[in-house]
């Protein structure tokens, strides 16, 4: 395995784990604040848009290559 391959896989796995952890943090925030269904929806919508934008960028880059 070359350094470039290692960096590619490490970045993708690391960012994926970070995104999953951030979704857990958003879920836990909604649960601890007793936000309810609508409040959780707003939390995931507002705080998850940045992560969704990154994922869309990754898929677009893959599709355009």
Number of C-alpha atoms within 10 A of each C-alpha: 5 7 7 9 10 10 11 12 11 12 12 12 12 11 15 14 12 13 17 12 12 15 16 12 12 16 15 13 14 19 14 8 10 11 14 10 11 9 14 19 15 13 17 15 12 10 14 16 12 11 17 13 10 13 15 12 12 12 10 11 10 9 8 6 5
